[in-house]
């Protein structure tokens, strides 16, 4: 005990938790946590370098794709249709 969690063990934990609350576990993975963290951080205005350090992204270009998605959630073309 006391060692690091593997990617597979994290995926199992997430899928088990999703199933426990009535969600389809096949729609969730360890990447769901990473993507959610990055998106939430970007929406909150966190510094991209700090987000990348935490998420261990080697490339800010890749990280930027998550940040762009966060922006799309806030202001998208269809928003004015309501």
N, CA, C and O atoms as a Maestro MAE file, in Angstrom:
{
 s_m_m2io_version
 :::
 2.0.0
}

f_m_ct {
 s_m_title
 :::
 protein
 m_atom[328] {
  # First column is atom index #
  i_m_mmod_type
  r_m_x_coord
  r_m_y_coord
  r_m_z_coord
  i_m_residue_number
  s_m_chain_name
  s_m_pdb_residue_name
  s_m_pdb_atom_name
  i_m_atomic_number
  :::
  1 25 0.838 -1.194 0.000 1 A "UNK " " N  " 7
  2 3 0.000 0.000 0.000 1 A "UNK " " CA " 6
  3 2 0.874 1.245 0.000 1 A "UNK " " C  " 6
  4 15 2.063 1.180 0.310 1 A "UNK " " O  " 8
  5 25 0.280 2.372 -0.348 2 A "UNK " " N  " 7
  6 3 1.013 3.615 -0.333 2 A "UNK " " CA " 6
  7 2 1.637 3.981 -1.655 2 A "UNK " " C  " 6
  8 15 2.240 5.048 -1.773 2 A "UNK " " O  " 8
  9 25 1.511 3.115 -2.673 3 A "UNK " " N  " 7
  10 3 2.082 3.416 -3.983 3 A "UNK " " CA " 6
  11 2 1.163 4.307 -4.795 3 A "UNK " " C  " 6
  12 15 0.069 4.665 -4.359 3 A "UNK " " O  " 8
  13 25 1.618 4.651 -5.961 4 A "UNK " " N  " 7
  14 3 0.828 5.471 -6.869 4 A "UNK " " CA " 6
  15 2 -0.316 4.671 -7.474 4 A "UNK " " C  " 6
  16 15 -0.237 3.450 -7.613 4 A "UNK " " O  " 8
  17 25 -1.374 5.379 -7.828 5 A "UNK " " N  " 7
  18 3 -2.478 4.743 -8.540 5 A "UNK " " CA " 6
  19 2 -2.108 4.643 -10.013 5 A "UNK " " C  " 6
  20 15 -1.491 5.552 -10.569 5 A "UNK " " O  " 8
  21 25 -2.478 3.559 -10.627 6 A "UNK " " N  " 7
  22 3 -2.244 3.415 -12.060 6 A "UNK " " CA " 6
  23 2 -3.383 4.077 -12.827 6 A "UNK " " C  " 6
  24 15 -4.426 4.392 -12.254 6 A "UNK " " O  " 8
  25 25 -3.181 4.283 -14.111 7 A "UNK " " N  " 7
  26 3 -4.252 4.857 -14.931 7 A "UNK " " CA " 6
  27 2 -5.473 3.946 -14.956 7 A "UNK " " C  " 6
  28 15 -6.607 4.422 -14.999 7 A "UNK " " O  " 8
  29 25 -5.244 2.661 -14.931 8 A "UNK " " N  " 7
  30 3 -6.362 1.702 -14.937 8 A "UNK " " CA " 6
  31 2 -7.147 1.724 -13.632 8 A "UNK " " C  " 6
  32 15 -8.374 1.619 -13.644 8 A "UNK " " O  " 8
  33 25 -6.449 1.859 -12.506 9 A "UNK " " N  " 7
  34 3 -7.166 1.895 -11.228 9 A "UNK " " CA " 6
  35 2 -7.989 3.179 -11.106 9 A "UNK " " C  " 6
  36 15 -9.086 3.161 -10.549 9 A "UNK " " O  " 8
  37 25 -7.468 4.280 -11.620 10 A "UNK " " N  " 7
  38 3 -8.229 5.533 -11.609 10 A "UNK " " CA " 6
  39 2 -9.465 5.395 -12.492 10 A "UNK " " C  " 6
  40 15 -10.551 5.832 -12.110 10 A "UNK " " O  " 8
  41 25 -9.312 4.796 -13.657 11 A "UNK " " N  " 7
  42 3 -10.456 4.583 -14.548 11 A "UNK " " CA " 6
  43 2 -11.520 3.728 -13.870 11 A "UNK " " C  " 6
  44 15 -12.710 4.022 -13.984 11 A "UNK " " O  " 8
  45 25 -11.113 2.679 -13.169 12 A "UNK " " N  " 7
  46 3 -12.074 1.823 -12.462 12 A "UNK " " CA " 6
  47 2 -12.815 2.599 -11.383 12 A "UNK " " C  " 6
  48 15 -14.028 2.452 -11.234 12 A "UNK " " O  " 8
  49 25 -12.091 3.427 -10.628 13 A "UNK " " N  " 7
  50 3 -12.712 4.227 -9.564 13 A "UNK " " CA " 6
  51 2 -13.754 5.171 -10.165 13 A "UNK " " C  " 6
  52 15 -14.862 5.291 -9.643 13 A "UNK " " O  " 8
  53 25 -13.398 5.831 -11.252 14 A "UNK " " N  " 7
  54 3 -14.318 6.782 -11.884 14 A "UNK " " CA " 6
  55 2 -15.541 6.067 -12.446 14 A "UNK " " C  " 6
  56 15 -16.665 6.538 -12.270 14 A "UNK " " O  " 8
  57 25 -15.341 4.949 -13.111 15 A "UNK " " N  " 7
  58 3 -16.462 4.204 -13.676 15 A "UNK " " CA " 6
  59 2 -17.386 3.673 -12.578 15 A "UNK " " C  " 6
  60 15 -18.606 3.674 -12.736 15 A "UNK " " O  " 8
  61 25 -16.807 3.224 -11.475 16 A "UNK " " N  " 7
  62 3 -17.608 2.735 -10.352 16 A "UNK " " CA " 6
  63 2 -18.439 3.867 -9.753 16 A "UNK " " C  " 6
  64 15 -19.616 3.683 -9.442 16 A "UNK " " O  " 8
  65 25 -17.822 5.039 -9.592 17 A "UNK " " N  " 7
  66 3 -18.537 6.191 -9.040 17 A "UNK " " CA " 6
  67 2 -19.652 6.644 -9.977 17 A "UNK " " C  " 6
  68 15 -20.750 6.966 -9.523 17 A "UNK " " O  " 8
  69 25 -19.379 6.671 -11.276 18 A "UNK " " N  " 7
  70 3 -20.402 7.066 -12.247 18 A "UNK " " CA " 6
  71 2 -21.593 6.118 -12.192 18 A "UNK " " C  " 6
  72 15 -22.746 6.547 -12.180 18 A "UNK " " O  " 8
  73 25 -21.296 4.836 -12.158 19 A "UNK " " N  " 7
  74 3 -22.370 3.835 -12.086 19 A "UNK " " CA " 6
  75 2 -23.169 3.977 -10.798 19 A "UNK " " C  " 6
  76 15 -24.389 3.815 -10.804 19 A "UNK " " O  " 8
  77 25 -22.492 4.278 -9.697 20 A "UNK " " N  " 7
  78 3 -23.159 4.407 -8.388 20 A "UNK " " CA " 6
  79 2 -24.182 5.543 -8.363 20 A "UNK " " C  " 6
  80 15 -25.159 5.487 -7.616 20 A "UNK " " O  " 8
  81 25 -23.957 6.566 -9.174 21 A "UNK " " N  " 7
  82 3 -24.904 7.691 -9.203 21 A "UNK " " CA " 6
  83 2 -25.835 7.615 -10.415 21 A "UNK " " C  " 6
  84 15 -26.526 8.584 -10.733 21 A "UNK " " O  " 8
  85 25 -25.851 6.462 -11.088 22 A "UNK " " N  " 7
  86 3 -26.803 6.236 -12.170 22 A "UNK " " CA " 6
  87 2 -26.371 6.717 -13.541 22 A "UNK " " C  " 6
  88 15 -27.204 6.829 -14.441 22 A "UNK " " O  " 8
  89 25 -25.092 7.004 -13.723 23 A "UNK " " N  " 7
  90 3 -24.585 7.437 -15.025 23 A "UNK " " CA " 6
  91 2 -23.990 6.249 -15.770 23 A "UNK " " C  " 6
  92 15 -23.622 5.245 -15.161 23 A "UNK " " O  " 8
  93 25 -23.899 6.369 -17.066 24 A "UNK " " N  " 7
  94 3 -23.306 5.320 -17.887 24 A "UNK " " CA " 6
  95 2 -21.788 5.339 -17.698 24 A "UNK " " C  " 6
  96 15 -21.131 6.281 -18.143 24 A "UNK " " O  " 8
  97 25 -21.221 4.325 -17.051 25 A "UNK " " N  " 7
  98 3 -19.782 4.326 -16.785 25 A "UNK " " CA " 6
  99 2 -18.920 4.313 -18.038 25 A "UNK " " C  " 6
  100 15 -17.748 4.687 -17.979 25 A "UNK " " O  " 8
  101 25 -19.469 3.894 -19.163 26 A "UNK " " N  " 7
  102 3 -18.696 3.866 -20.403 26 A "UNK " " CA " 6
  103 2 -18.406 5.268 -20.938 26 A "UNK " " C  " 6
  104 15 -17.548 5.442 -21.803 26 A "UNK " " O  " 8
  105 25 -19.115 6.251 -20.425 27 A "UNK " " N  " 7
  106 3 -18.923 7.632 -20.895 27 A "UNK " " CA " 6
  107 2 -17.868 8.381 -20.080 27 A "UNK " " C  " 6
  108 15 -17.596 9.550 -20.357 27 A "UNK " " O  " 8
  109 25 -17.275 7.732 -19.087 28 A "UNK " " N  " 7
  110 3 -16.328 8.390 -18.191 28 A "UNK " " CA " 6
  111 2 -15.010 7.638 -18.140 28 A "UNK " " C  " 6
  112 15 -14.955 6.422 -18.320 28 A "UNK " " O  " 8
  113 25 -13.931 8.408 -17.885 29 A "UNK " " N  " 7
  114 3 -12.592 7.812 -17.801 29 A "UNK " " CA " 6
  115 2 -11.705 8.726 -16.972 29 A "UNK " " C  " 6
  116 15 -12.152 9.765 -16.485 29 A "UNK " " O  " 8
  117 25 -10.465 8.338 -16.817 30 A "UNK " " N  " 7
  118 3 -9.517 9.201 -16.129 30 A "UNK " " CA " 6
  119 2 -9.350 10.521 -16.864 30 A "UNK " " C  " 6
  120 15 -9.125 11.564 -16.250 30 A "UNK " " O  " 8
  121 25 -9.463 10.467 -18.172 31 A "UNK " " N  " 7
  122 3 -9.360 11.687 -18.968 31 A "UNK " " CA " 6
  123 2 -10.487 12.656 -18.621 31 A "UNK " " C  " 6
  124 15 -10.307 13.868 -18.741 31 A "UNK " " O  " 8
  125 25 -11.637 12.152 -18.194 32 A "UNK " " N  " 7
  126 3 -12.750 13.021 -17.801 32 A "UNK " " CA " 6
  127 2 -12.338 13.955 -16.674 32 A "UNK " " C  " 6
  128 15 -12.707 15.129 -16.670 32 A "UNK " " O  " 8
  129 25 -11.575 13.437 -15.718 33 A "UNK " " N  " 7
  130 3 -11.104 14.272 -14.608 33 A "UNK " " CA " 6
  131 2 -10.127 15.325 -15.098 33 A "UNK " " C  " 6
  132 15 -10.207 16.490 -14.708 33 A "UNK " " O  " 8
  133 25 -9.216 14.913 -15.943 34 A "UNK " " N  " 7
  134 3 -8.204 15.839 -16.463 34 A "UNK " " CA " 6
  135 2 -8.867 16.941 -17.285 34 A "UNK " " C  " 6
  136 15 -8.569 18.121 -17.104 34 A "UNK " " O  " 8
  137 25 -9.759 16.555 -18.180 35 A "UNK " " N  " 7
  138 3 -10.449 17.533 -19.017 35 A "UNK " " CA " 6
  139 2 -11.304 18.467 -18.170 35 A "UNK " " C  " 6
  140 15 -11.346 19.672 -18.420 35 A "UNK " " O  " 8
  141 25 -11.982 17.917 -17.170 36 A "UNK " " N  " 7
  142 3 -12.812 18.737 -16.292 36 A "UNK " " CA " 6
  143 2 -11.998 19.726 -15.491 36 A "UNK " " C  " 6
  144 15 -12.404 20.874 -15.312 36 A "UNK " " O  " 8
  145 25 -10.845 19.285 -15.007 37 A "UNK " " N  " 7
  146 3 -9.954 20.173 -14.254 37 A "UNK " " CA " 6
  147 2 -9.488 21.329 -15.130 37 A "UNK " " C  " 6
  148 15 -9.536 22.489 -14.720 37 A "UNK " " O  " 8
  149 25 -9.039 21.005 -16.333 38 A "UNK " " N  " 7
  150 3 -8.519 22.034 -17.229 38 A "UNK " " CA " 6
  151 2 -9.627 23.008 -17.630 38 A "UNK " " C  " 6
  152 15 -9.423 24.222 -17.629 38 A "UNK " " O  " 8
  153 25 -10.788 22.477 -17.969 39 A "UNK " " N  " 7
  154 3 -11.906 23.325 -18.362 39 A "UNK " " CA " 6
  155 2 -12.338 24.228 -17.219 39 A "UNK " " C  " 6
  156 15 -12.557 25.423 -17.419 39 A "UNK " " O  " 8
  157 25 -12.463 23.664 -16.017 40 A "UNK " " N  " 7
  158 3 -12.864 24.466 -14.854 40 A "UNK " " CA " 6
  159 2 -11.825 25.529 -14.530 40 A "UNK " " C  " 6
  160 15 -12.172 26.666 -14.209 40 A "UNK " " O  " 8
  161 25 -10.563 25.165 -14.614 41 A "UNK " " N  " 7
  162 3 -9.498 26.129 -14.362 41 A "UNK " " CA " 6
  163 2 -9.520 27.271 -15.365 41 A "UNK " " C  " 6
  164 15 -9.359 28.435 -14.998 41 A "UNK " " O  " 8
  165 25 -9.719 26.935 -16.624 42 A "UNK " " N  " 7
  166 3 -9.778 27.962 -17.666 42 A "UNK " " CA " 6
  167 2 -10.980 28.871 -17.467 42 A "UNK " " C  " 6
  168 15 -10.865 30.089 -17.606 42 A "UNK " " O  " 8
  169 25 -12.125 28.296 -17.146 43 A "UNK " " N  " 7
  170 3 -13.327 29.100 -16.915 43 A "UNK " " CA " 6
  171 2 -13.148 30.036 -15.721 43 A "UNK " " C  " 6
  172 15 -13.705 31.133 -15.699 43 A "UNK " " O  " 8
  173 25 -12.373 29.602 -14.736 44 A "UNK " " N  " 7
  174 3 -12.143 30.414 -13.539 44 A "UNK " " CA " 6
  175 2 -11.027 31.433 -13.734 44 A "UNK " " C  " 6
  176 15 -10.752 32.233 -12.840 44 A "UNK " " O  " 8
  177 25 -10.382 31.407 -14.898 45 A "UNK " " N  " 7
  178 3 -9.330 32.368 -15.190 45 A "UNK " " CA " 6
  179 2 -7.968 32.005 -14.632 45 A "UNK " " C  " 6
  180 15 -7.111 32.876 -14.480 45 A "UNK " " O  " 8
  181 25 -7.752 30.726 -14.323 46 A "UNK " " N  " 7
  182 3 -6.452 30.290 -13.802 46 A "UNK " " CA " 6
  183 2 -5.371 30.452 -14.869 46 A "UNK " " C  " 6
  184 15 -5.649 30.368 -16.065 46 A "UNK " " O  " 8
  185 25 -4.163 30.678 -14.431 47 A "UNK " " N  " 7
  186 3 -3.014 30.838 -15.328 47 A "UNK " " CA " 6
  187 2 -2.764 29.535 -16.090 47 A "UNK " " C  " 6
  188 15 -2.683 28.463 -15.490 47 A "UNK " " O  " 8
  189 25 -2.644 29.636 -17.408 48 A "UNK " " N  " 7
  190 3 -2.466 28.456 -18.248 48 A "UNK " " CA " 6
  191 2 -1.201 27.675 -17.892 48 A "UNK " " C  " 6
  192 15 -1.196 26.446 -17.961 48 A "UNK " " O  " 8
  193 25 -0.142 28.364 -17.516 49 A "UNK " " N  " 7
  194 3 1.091 27.664 -17.153 49 A "UNK " " CA " 6
  195 2 0.911 26.831 -15.890 49 A "UNK " " C  " 6
  196 15 1.466 25.738 -15.782 49 A "UNK " " O  " 8
  197 25 0.140 27.340 -14.937 50 A "UNK " " N  " 7
  198 3 -0.122 26.573 -13.716 50 A "UNK " " CA " 6
  199 2 -1.020 25.372 -14.008 50 A "UNK " " C  " 6
  200 15 -0.827 24.291 -13.451 50 A "UNK " " O  " 8
  201 25 -1.995 25.571 -14.881 51 A "UNK " " N  " 7
  202 3 -2.850 24.448 -15.277 51 A "UNK " " CA " 6
  203 2 -1.997 23.378 -15.953 51 A "UNK " " C  " 6
  204 15 -2.117 22.194 -15.638 51 A "UNK " " O  " 8
  205 25 -1.135 23.795 -16.886 52 A "UNK " " N  " 7
  206 3 -0.287 22.844 -17.611 52 A "UNK " " CA " 6
  207 2 0.654 22.103 -16.669 52 A "UNK " " C  " 6
  208 15 0.910 20.912 -16.845 52 A "UNK " " O  " 8
  209 25 1.162 22.807 -15.679 53 A "UNK " " N  " 7
  210 3 2.051 22.171 -14.708 53 A "UNK " " CA " 6
  211 2 1.316 21.072 -13.939 53 A "UNK " " C  " 6
  212 15 1.853 19.987 -13.715 53 A "UNK " " O  " 8
  213 25 0.093 21.371 -13.545 54 A "UNK " " N  " 7
  214 3 -0.700 20.402 -12.790 54 A "UNK " " CA " 6
  215 2 -1.137 19.229 -13.658 54 A "UNK " " C  " 6
  216 15 -1.077 18.076 -13.233 54 A "UNK " " O  " 8
  217 25 -1.578 19.532 -14.883 55 A "UNK " " N  " 7
  218 3 -2.072 18.477 -15.770 55 A "UNK " " CA " 6
  219 2 -0.943 17.742 -16.495 55 A "UNK " " C  " 6
  220 15 -1.170 16.746 -17.182 55 A "UNK " " O  " 8
  221 25 0.278 18.258 -16.328 56 A "UNK " " N  " 7
  222 3 1.477 17.685 -16.948 56 A "UNK " " CA " 6
  223 2 1.454 17.746 -18.467 56 A "UNK " " C  " 6
  224 15 1.997 16.871 -19.141 56 A "UNK " " O  " 8
  225 25 0.827 18.775 -18.994 57 A "UNK " " N  " 7
  226 3 0.870 18.975 -20.443 57 A "UNK " " CA " 6
  227 2 2.242 19.492 -20.826 57 A "UNK " " C  " 6
  228 15 2.747 20.440 -20.224 57 A "UNK " " O  " 8
  229 25 2.838 18.878 -21.815 58 A "UNK " " N  " 7
  230 3 4.130 19.312 -22.325 58 A "UNK " " CA " 6
  231 2 3.961 20.469 -23.297 58 A "UNK " " C  " 6
  232 15 4.872 21.275 -23.485 58 A "UNK " " O  " 8
  233 25 2.790 20.541 -23.910 59 A "UNK " " N  " 7
  234 3 2.546 21.532 -24.948 59 A "UNK " " CA " 6
  235 2 1.373 22.437 -24.566 59 A "UNK " " C  " 6
  236 15 0.283 21.962 -24.247 59 A "UNK " " O  " 8
  237 25 1.615 23.734 -24.606 60 A "UNK " " N  " 7
  238 3 0.519 24.670 -24.358 60 A "UNK " " CA " 6
  239 2 -0.464 24.678 -25.521 60 A "UNK " " C  " 6
  240 15 -1.622 25.059 -25.349 60 A "UNK " " O  " 8
  241 25 -0.010 24.259 -26.713 61 A "UNK " " N  " 7
  242 3 -0.923 24.166 -27.852 61 A "UNK " " CA " 6
  243 2 -2.019 23.132 -27.586 61 A "UNK " " C  " 6
  244 15 -3.183 23.359 -27.916 61 A "UNK " " O  " 8
  245 25 -1.647 22.008 -26.995 62 A "UNK " " N  " 7
  246 3 -2.633 20.984 -26.658 62 A "UNK " " CA " 6
  247 2 -3.539 21.490 -25.534 62 A "UNK " " C  " 6
  248 15 -4.758 21.325 -25.595 62 A "UNK " " O  " 8
  249 25 -2.954 22.096 -24.526 63 A "UNK " " N  " 7
  250 3 -3.743 22.647 -23.426 63 A "UNK " " CA " 6
  251 2 -4.743 23.678 -23.948 63 A "UNK " " C  " 6
  252 15 -5.878 23.749 -23.476 63 A "UNK " " O  " 8
  253 25 -4.317 24.461 -24.908 64 A "UNK " " N  " 7
  254 3 -5.170 25.516 -25.476 64 A "UNK " " CA " 6
  255 2 -6.459 24.953 -26.055 64 A "UNK " " C  " 6
  256 15 -7.477 25.644 -26.058 64 A "UNK " " O  " 8
  257 25 -6.445 23.706 -26.550 65 A "UNK " " N  " 7
  258 3 -7.677 23.130 -27.096 65 A "UNK " " CA " 6
  259 2 -8.729 22.986 -26.008 65 A "UNK " " C  " 6
  260 15 -9.918 23.156 -26.277 65 A "UNK " " O  " 8
  261 25 -8.316 22.677 -24.791 66 A "UNK " " N  " 7
  262 3 -9.256 22.592 -23.677 66 A "UNK " " CA " 6
  263 2 -9.769 23.974 -23.300 66 A "UNK " " C  " 6
  264 15 -10.955 24.150 -23.022 66 A "UNK " " O  " 8
  265 25 -8.878 24.942 -23.292 67 A "UNK " " N  " 7
  266 3 -9.248 26.306 -22.926 67 A "UNK " " CA " 6
  267 2 -10.237 26.852 -23.943 67 A "UNK " " C  " 6
  268 15 -11.198 27.528 -23.576 67 A "UNK " " O  " 8
  269 25 -10.011 26.566 -25.211 68 A "UNK " " N  " 7
  270 3 -10.931 27.015 -26.256 68 A "UNK " " CA " 6
  271 2 -12.317 26.409 -26.024 68 A "UNK " " C  " 6
  272 15 -13.328 27.097 -26.171 68 A "UNK " " O  " 8
  273 25 -12.366 25.136 -25.666 69 A "UNK " " N  " 7
  274 3 -13.654 24.500 -25.386 69 A "UNK " " CA " 6
  275 2 -14.357 25.184 -24.233 69 A "UNK " " C  " 6
  276 15 -15.576 25.350 -24.268 69 A "UNK " " O  " 8
  277 25 -13.620 25.583 -23.218 70 A "UNK " " N  " 7
  278 3 -14.211 26.272 -22.076 70 A "UNK " " CA " 6
  279 2 -14.836 27.580 -22.523 70 A "UNK " " C  " 6
  280 15 -15.921 27.938 -22.065 70 A "UNK " " O  " 8
  281 25 -14.166 28.294 -23.410 71 A "UNK " " N  " 7
  282 3 -14.702 29.551 -23.930 71 A "UNK " " CA " 6
  283 2 -15.976 29.310 -24.727 71 A "UNK " " C  " 6
  284 15 -16.920 30.095 -24.646 71 A "UNK " " O  " 8
  285 25 -16.005 28.240 -25.486 72 A "UNK " " N  " 7
  286 3 -17.189 27.927 -26.280 72 A "UNK " " CA " 6
  287 2 -18.398 27.649 -25.399 72 A "UNK " " C  " 6
  288 15 -19.531 27.942 -25.782 72 A "UNK " " O  " 8
  289 25 -18.160 27.087 -24.223 73 A "UNK " " N  " 7
  290 3 -19.270 26.814 -23.314 73 A "UNK " " CA " 6
  291 2 -19.878 28.108 -22.778 73 A "UNK " " C  " 6
  292 15 -21.076 28.155 -22.496 73 A "UNK " " O  " 8
  293 25 -19.094 29.126 -22.638 74 A "UNK " " N  " 7
  294 3 -19.576 30.392 -22.097 74 A "UNK " " CA " 6
  295 2 -20.272 31.249 -23.140 74 A "UNK " " C  " 6
  296 15 -21.304 31.853 -22.846 74 A "UNK " " O  " 8
  297 25 -19.742 31.317 -24.332 75 A "UNK " " N  " 7
  298 3 -20.300 32.184 -25.362 75 A "UNK " " CA " 6
  299 2 -20.260 31.447 -26.703 75 A "UNK " " C  " 6
  300 15 -19.207 31.346 -27.331 75 A "UNK " " O  " 8
  301 25 -21.394 30.943 -27.125 76 A "UNK " " N  " 7
  302 3 -21.444 30.261 -28.416 76 A "UNK " " CA " 6
  303 2 -22.493 30.939 -29.297 76 A "UNK " " C  " 6
  304 15 -23.320 31.711 -28.812 76 A "UNK " " O  " 8
  305 25 -22.448 30.650 -30.563 77 A "UNK " " N  " 7
  306 3 -23.310 31.329 -31.538 77 A "UNK " " CA " 6
  307 2 -24.792 31.145 -31.235 77 A "UNK " " C  " 6
  308 15 -25.579 32.066 -31.456 77 A "UNK " " O  " 8
  309 25 -25.182 30.008 -30.747 78 A "UNK " " N  " 7
  310 3 -26.604 29.747 -30.488 78 A "UNK " " CA " 6
  311 2 -27.134 30.369 -29.212 78 A "UNK " " C  " 6
  312 15 -28.337 30.324 -28.953 78 A "UNK " " O  " 8
  313 25 -26.271 30.938 -28.429 79 A "UNK " " N  " 7
  314 3 -26.678 31.504 -27.138 79 A "UNK " " CA " 6
  315 2 -27.751 32.584 -27.303 79 A "UNK " " C  " 6
  316 15 -28.633 32.715 -26.454 79 A "UNK " " O  " 8
  317 25 -27.683 33.336 -28.362 80 A "UNK " " N  " 7
  318 3 -28.632 34.435 -28.575 80 A "UNK " " CA " 6
  319 2 -29.988 33.961 -29.072 80 A "UNK " " C  " 6
  320 15 -30.920 34.760 -29.164 80 A "UNK " " O  " 8
  321 25 -30.119 32.682 -29.392 81 A "UNK " " N  " 7
  322 3 -31.385 32.162 -29.897 81 A "UNK " " CA " 6
  323 2 -32.432 32.017 -28.805 81 A "UNK " " C  " 6
  324 15 -33.621 31.900 -29.101 81 A "UNK " " O  " 8
  325 25 -32.013 32.023 -27.564 82 A "UNK " " N  " 7
  326 3 -32.945 31.781 -26.458 82 A "UNK " " CA " 6
  327 2 -33.836 32.928 -26.177 82 A "UNK " " C  " 6
  328 15 -34.667 32.858 -25.272 82 A "UNK " " O  " 8
  :::
 }
 m_bond[327] {
  # First column is bond index #
  i_m_from
  i_m_to
  i_m_order
  :::
  1 1 2 1
  2 2 3 1
  3 3 4 2
  4 3 5 1
  5 5 6 1
  6 6 7 1
  7 7 8 2
  8 7 9 1
  9 9 10 1
  10 10 11 1
  11 11 12 2
  12 11 13 1
  13 13 14 1
  14 14 15 1
  15 15 16 2
  16 15 17 1
  17 17 18 1
  18 18 19 1
  19 19 20 2
  20 19 21 1
  21 21 22 1
  22 22 23 1
  23 23 24 2
  24 23 25 1
  25 25 26 1
  26 26 27 1
  27 27 28 2
  28 27 29 1
  29 29 30 1
  30 30 31 1
  31 31 32 2
  32 31 33 1
  33 33 34 1
  34 34 35 1
  35 35 36 2
  36 35 37 1
  37 37 38 1
  38 38 39 1
  39 39 40 2
  40 39 41 1
  41 41 42 1
  42 42 43 1
  43 43 44 2
  44 43 45 1
  45 45 46 1
  46 46 47 1
  47 47 48 2
  48 47 49 1
  49 49 50 1
  50 50 51 1
  51 51 52 2
  52 51 53 1
  53 53 54 1
  54 54 55 1
  55 55 56 2
  56 55 57 1
  57 57 58 1
  58 58 59 1
  59 59 60 2
  60 59 61 1
  61 61 62 1
  62 62 63 1
  63 63 64 2
  64 63 65 1
  65 65 66 1
  66 66 67 1
  67 67 68 2
  68 67 69 1
  69 69 70 1
  70 70 71 1
  71 71 72 2
  72 71 73 1
  73 73 74 1
  74 74 75 1
  75 75 76 2
  76 75 77 1
  77 77 78 1
  78 78 79 1
  79 79 80 2
  80 79 81 1
  81 81 82 1
  82 82 83 1
  83 83 84 2
  84 83 85 1
  85 85 86 1
  86 86 87 1
  87 87 88 2
  88 87 89 1
  89 89 90 1
  90 90 91 1
  91 91 92 2
  92 91 93 1
  93 93 94 1
  94 94 95 1
  95 95 96 2
  96 95 97 1
  97 97 98 1
  98 98 99 1
  99 99 100 2
  100 99 101 1
  101 101 102 1
  102 102 103 1
  103 103 104 2
  104 103 105 1
  105 105 106 1
  106 106 107 1
  107 107 108 2
  108 107 109 1
  109 109 110 1
  110 110 111 1
  111 111 112 2
  112 111 113 1
  113 113 114 1
  114 114 115 1
  115 115 116 2
  116 115 117 1
  117 117 118 1
  118 118 119 1
  119 119 120 2
  120 119 121 1
  121 121 122 1
  122 122 123 1
  123 123 124 2
  124 123 125 1
  125 125 126 1
  126 126 127 1
  127 127 128 2
  128 127 129 1
  129 129 130 1
  130 130 131 1
  131 131 132 2
  132 131 133 1
  133 133 134 1
  134 134 135 1
  135 135 136 2
  136 135 137 1
  137 137 138 1
  138 138 139 1
  139 139 140 2
  140 139 141 1
  141 141 142 1
  142 142 143 1
  143 143 144 2
  144 143 145 1
  145 145 146 1
  146 146 147 1
  147 147 148 2
  148 147 149 1
  149 149 150 1
  150 150 151 1
  151 151 152 2
  152 151 153 1
  153 153 154 1
  154 154 155 1
  155 155 156 2
  156 155 157 1
  157 157 158 1
  158 158 159 1
  159 159 160 2
  160 159 161 1
  161 161 162 1
  162 162 163 1
  163 163 164 2
  164 163 165 1
  165 165 166 1
  166 166 167 1
  167 167 168 2
  168 167 169 1
  169 169 170 1
  170 170 171 1
  171 171 172 2
  172 171 173 1
  173 173 174 1
  174 174 175 1
  175 175 176 2
  176 175 177 1
  177 177 178 1
  178 178 179 1
  179 179 180 2
  180 179 181 1
  181 181 182 1
  182 182 183 1
  183 183 184 2
  184 183 185 1
  185 185 186 1
  186 186 187 1
  187 187 188 2
  188 187 189 1
  189 189 190 1
  190 190 191 1
  191 191 192 2
  192 191 193 1
  193 193 194 1
  194 194 195 1
  195 195 196 2
  196 195 197 1
  197 197 198 1
  198 198 199 1
  199 199 200 2
  200 199 201 1
  201 201 202 1
  202 202 203 1
  203 203 204 2
  204 203 205 1
  205 205 206 1
  206 206 207 1
  207 207 208 2
  208 207 209 1
  209 209 210 1
  210 210 211 1
  211 211 212 2
  212 211 213 1
  213 213 214 1
  214 214 215 1
  215 215 216 2
  216 215 217 1
  217 217 218 1
  218 218 219 1
  219 219 220 2
  220 219 221 1
  221 221 222 1
  222 222 223 1
  223 223 224 2
  224 223 225 1
  225 225 226 1
  226 226 227 1
  227 227 228 2
  228 227 229 1
  229 229 230 1
  230 230 231 1
  231 231 232 2
  232 231 233 1
  233 233 234 1
  234 234 235 1
  235 235 236 2
  236 235 237 1
  237 237 238 1
  238 238 239 1
  239 239 240 2
  240 239 241 1
  241 241 242 1
  242 242 243 1
  243 243 244 2
  244 243 245 1
  245 245 246 1
  246 246 247 1
  247 247 248 2
  248 247 249 1
  249 249 250 1
  250 250 251 1
  251 251 252 2
  252 251 253 1
  253 253 254 1
  254 254 255 1
  255 255 256 2
  256 255 257 1
  257 257 258 1
  258 258 259 1
  259 259 260 2
  260 259 261 1
  261 261 262 1
  262 262 263 1
  263 263 264 2
  264 263 265 1
  265 265 266 1
  266 266 267 1
  267 267 268 2
  268 267 269 1
  269 269 270 1
  270 270 271 1
  271 271 272 2
  272 271 273 1
  273 273 274 1
  274 274 275 1
  275 275 276 2
  276 275 277 1
  277 277 278 1
  278 278 279 1
  279 279 280 2
  280 279 281 1
  281 281 282 1
  282 282 283 1
  283 283 284 2
  284 283 285 1
  285 285 286 1
  286 286 287 1
  287 287 288 2
  288 287 289 1
  289 289 290 1
  290 290 291 1
  291 291 292 2
  292 291 293 1
  293 293 294 1
  294 294 295 1
  295 295 296 2
  296 295 297 1
  297 297 298 1
  298 298 299 1
  299 299 300 2
  300 299 301 1
  301 301 302 1
  302 302 303 1
  303 303 304 2
  304 303 305 1
  305 305 306 1
  306 306 307 1
  307 307 308 2
  308 307 309 1
  309 309 310 1
  310 310 311 1
  311 311 312 2
  312 311 313 1
  313 313 314 1
  314 314 315 1
  315 315 316 2
  316 315 317 1
  317 317 318 1
  318 318 319 1
  319 319 320 2
  320 319 321 1
  321 321 322 1
  322 322 323 1
  323 323 324 2
  324 323 325 1
  325 325 326 1
  326 326 327 1
  327 327 328 2
  :::
 }
}
